[in-house]
Amino acid sequence: MSVTWKNWAKNQVAHPIAISSPRTADEVSSIIRRAAEQGQRVKSVGSGHSFTSTAVTDGQMLTLKHFTGIVSVDRDRLEVTVGAGTALSDLNTMLDSLGLALPNLGDIAYQTVAGAISTSTHGTGITLTGLAGQVAGFTLVDGLGNVLRCSESENAELFALGRVSVGALGVITEYRLRVVPAFRLRAVESAAPLNSVLDDIDTRVNDNDHFEFFWIPHTKWALTKTNNRTEDPLDPLPRVKGWIDKTFMENVAFGAVCRLGKMRPQWIPRLATALPSSGARQYVDQSYKIFASPRLVRFYEMENAIPREAVAPALREIRSMIEKKNYLINFPVEVRFTAPDDIALSTAYHRPSAYIAVHMYRGMEYENYFRDVENILKNYDARPHWGKLHFLEQERLQTLYPKFNDFLELRHRLDPQRVFSNSYTQQIFGD
């Protein structure tokens, strides 16, 4: 009898034959070999925070709940070995207790280490890469059941091509990550006119360790956030104010606004004016507490990476399109920045990147809006986040990633029977 699995946003549903929770890489290997012999598919699943069907299968589903925690720490090299199923939120607190931290994070931390890295998840900071750029090594079980240890000195081709793999090369059970000494950030959050932010975008990005902003559709406002390293004493948001600002206003109250907008879409432009604030706030806290915030309101998301210099004209086109087509958008548009890297399927491969993410409240129609945004960003050679909704297929993706065919050749060697395939790999890799 099959079971049912749903992702965080509940837009992806799977009915696998069974859900297994192996405890060792050898057990993972046995499951994969047995599935291959029986002509079944295998997918590993983390916290289900991908919006695409990357983890969906009608075959065997694996959870990595026993591959968690810090396995070892190398303080001389500033590296830690961690189970691939570890939630980023848990890893952050573990590292902090050791006086260590990840150098950069996204704005949520529900994902597992494997899920975040394999889909090219990132934070913001023009001198910093996404999470995959912090990988020094990993252990992968391929489609033949081989357990492969990968680094710059061992299985180097797989390391070079496979740090972002969208789950198509095998099941990753362990990572070796580069870390830094724990550090504090000063966060400054305020509202500013969108035109002002875009006119001054280079200064804002270059002059801060981390800069991002959220434009509120149907308004002229953007909510900006700068995070900079500091040696100043901890000065976090007071507990009550922090709960009001971060949990109540950004989740409970915002969720109520979204629900009301879903029931009365014509009210959305007026409701949007309730989001921006003319006030500013500053606080100092440990880095991981500043980077990630609670996200209790469920939504659908599409995000694309474009060349950094294209962000202002691209966002202005999106704004004009929303106005022209009279879309009613009840979620902010998020914009972030990262450094280039050398990872084959990274969205920032060989170019400084800006990321434009669009969202829609769960249960509302999103496809036409997302497609129109994607069509605008195609003109800027946009690369889609692998874990977020998009409509691109292999033919287009091959033009965006110079090493795309090298990845396909490696995949053919590691998974000739396509044990790890599903509808999503068919879309993006053309099975």
C-alpha positions, -999 to 999 in steps of 0.1 A, spaced: 0 0 0 14 34 -10 17 63 14 13 100 9 39 127 12 34 165 7 59 193 6 59 224 28 38 245 4 15 215 -3 17 220 -40 36 187 -46 21 154 -36 38 120 -39 26 84 -34 58 64 -29 57 26 -25 74 31 9 93 57 29 125 43 44 149 58 69 183 41 65 210 46 91 242 41 72 255 47 37 257 9 31 219 7 39 213 35 14 233 15 -11 213 -17 -5 180 2 -11 193 17 -43 206 -16 -56 174 -34 -48 153 -7 -64 174 -8 -95 170 -46 -98 132 -42 -96 130 -12 -120 119 12 -93 129 48 -87 145 63 -56 143 99 -43 156 112 -10 136 139 8 145 165 34 121 191 49 101 194 17 108 230 13 113 228 -25 84 241 -45 93 219 -75 87 182 -77 124 175 -72 116 149 -44 84 134 -58 84 97 -67 61 68 -71 90 45 -61 111 44 -30 114 75 -9 143 79 16 145 103 45 178 112 60 166 117 95 193 94 109 220 113 90 220 143 113 243 163 135 280 172 135 302 142 129 336 158 133 353 192 136 386 203 122 395 236 139 428 239 121 411 238 86 379 254 99 358 225 85 330 205 100 316 172 88 278 170 91 250 146 83 232 156 51 198 154 67 206 180 94 183 210 93 201 242 88 184 256 119 198 228 140 232 231 124 234 268 133 229 262 170 253 233 170 280 255 154 273 284 177 279 262 207 313 254 192 321 291 185 316 286 148 292 297 121 283 294 84 296 325 66 262 331 48 227 318 50 193 324 33 164 341 50 149 308 62 166 278 78 140 250 76 158 231 48 181 202 53 218 207 44 215 184 14 183 200 1 196 235 4 230 228 -12 217 205 -40 193 232 -52 218 261 -52 202 279 -22 220 311 -12 219 341 10 229 377 1 263 394 0 282 404 -30 315 389 -17 300 356 -6 288 326 -26 257 304 -20 258 274 3 273 251 -23 304 273 -23 310 263 13 313 226 5 348 211 9 336 175 3 307 151 3 297 114 3 273 102 -24 257 69 -32 252 67 -69 227 48 -91 248 17 -91 250 16 -53 286 28 -51 295 49 -21 318 77 -34 337 102 -13 342 134 -32 366 164 -28 391 183 -48 416 154 -43 392 124 -45 366 119 -73 375 154 -83 352 155 -114 322 145 -94 331 171 -68 334 199 -94 302 190 -112 281 176 -84 279 201 -56 247 213 -71 230 182 -85 192 185 -79 193 150 -65 200 136 -100 234 120 -93 226 100 -62 218 103 -25 242 125 -5 247 113 31 274 136 44 290 169 38 323 185 48 316 223 51 339 253 55 330 274 85 342 306 101 345 317 138 311 328 152 304 365 145 278 391 152 258 412 128 242 446 131 209 446 113 194 479 100 159 476 86 140 505 71 116 515 43 127 535 13 111 545 -21 118 518 -46 131 543 -72 156 556 -46 168 520 -39 172 512 -75 190 544 -84 214 538 -55 217 501 -58 254 498 -64 263 518 -34 239 498 -12 253 465 -24 289 474 -24 290 492 10 274 465 31 284 429 39 248 418 32 220 438 15 186 428 4 152 444 -1 116 436 -6 95 457 -29 58 458 -20 37 456 -52 10 483 -56 31 507 -36 63 528 -42 80 513 -11 107 488 -6 117 473 28 155 473 30 178 452 52 215 457 57 236 433 78 272 441 87 297 424 109 304 441 142 323 437 174 297 456 193 280 439 222 248 419 216 218 441 215 190 419 202 154 429 198 137 428 232 117 396 236 83 412 234 91 436 206 109 408 187 78 386 190 56 415 178 79 425 149 91 390 137 63 366 146 31 387 149 36 414 123 56 394 97 36 362 101 3 364 120 -8 398 109 7 394 74 -11 360 71 -44 377 80 -38 403 53 -30 375 28 -62 355 37 -83 386 34 -67 394 0 -75 358 -11 -111 363 -2 -113 398 -16 -86 402 -43 -99 436 -52 -88 448 -18 -51 437 -23 -38 471 -35 -53 488 -5 -41 461 19 -6 464 5 -3 499 20 -4 482 55 29 465 49 55 493 46 66 511 77 82 545 80 101 535 111 135 519 112 150 494 136 185 483 145 197 454 165 229 433 170 228 395 174 246 363 165 248 360 127 225 330 123 198 347 143 200 378 120 201 359 87 171 336 92 136 346 102 104 326 110 82 320 79 48 307 90 27 320 61 28 294 33 33 305 -3 45 295 -38 78 310 -50 98 314 -82 133 329 -81 158 337 -109 194 347 -109 204 374 -134 236 394 -139 239 419 -111 240 449 -134 206 440 -148 186 441 -116 173 477 -118 160 475 -154 146 440 -148 127 450 -117 113 481 -134 100 459 -162 83 436 -137 67 466 -120 54 479 -153 41 445 -163 22 441 -130 6 475 -135 -2 469 -172 -18 435 -166 -35 446 -134 -21 416 -114 -32 416 -78 -1 406 -58 -2 402 -21 34 392 -15 66 413 -17 92 408 -44 125 399 -29 159 409 -42 193 396 -31 229 394 -44 258 370 -44 294 365 -56 302 343 -86 314 307 -81 328 278 -102 300 252 -95 286 238 -127 249 241 -120 251 270 -95 228 299 -104 258 321 -99 282 302 -121 310 326 -133 289 358 -128 281 382 -99 244 377 -95 212 394 -84 182 373 -75 146 383 -80 120 362 -62 83 365 -67 57 348 -44 20 341 -42 0 332 -12 -8 295 -11 -41 286 -27 -41 316 -51 -35 313 -89 1 321 -96 10 306 -130 2 335 -153 21 359 -131 51 337 -127 52 330 -165 51 367 -173 79 374 -148 100 345 -163 95 359 -198 109 392 -188 138 377 -170 146 354 -200 159 385 -217 185 388 -190 197 352 -193 179 343 -160 188 310 -143 160 295 -122 165 284 -86 163 246 -89 141 242 -58 116 269 -68 89 270 -95 99 277 -131 89 266 -166 122 262 -183 133 229 -199 165 212 -210 169 230 -243 169 264 -227 189 254 -197 217 241 -218 222 276 -231 225 291 -196 250 267 -181 283 262 -200 290 229 -183 255 215 -186 264 188 -210 294 178 -188 269 173 -160 246 152 -182 275 129 -192 285 124 -156 249 116 -147 248 90 -175 278 72 -159 266 74 -123 230 66 -129 226 48 -163 193 33 -153 179 67 -142 171 54 -107 169 90 -95 147 103 -123 112 117 -119 90 143 -138 112 172 -127 145 156 -139 127 149 -172 118 185 -175 153 199 -168 176 172 -179 155 157 -207 155 120 -197 
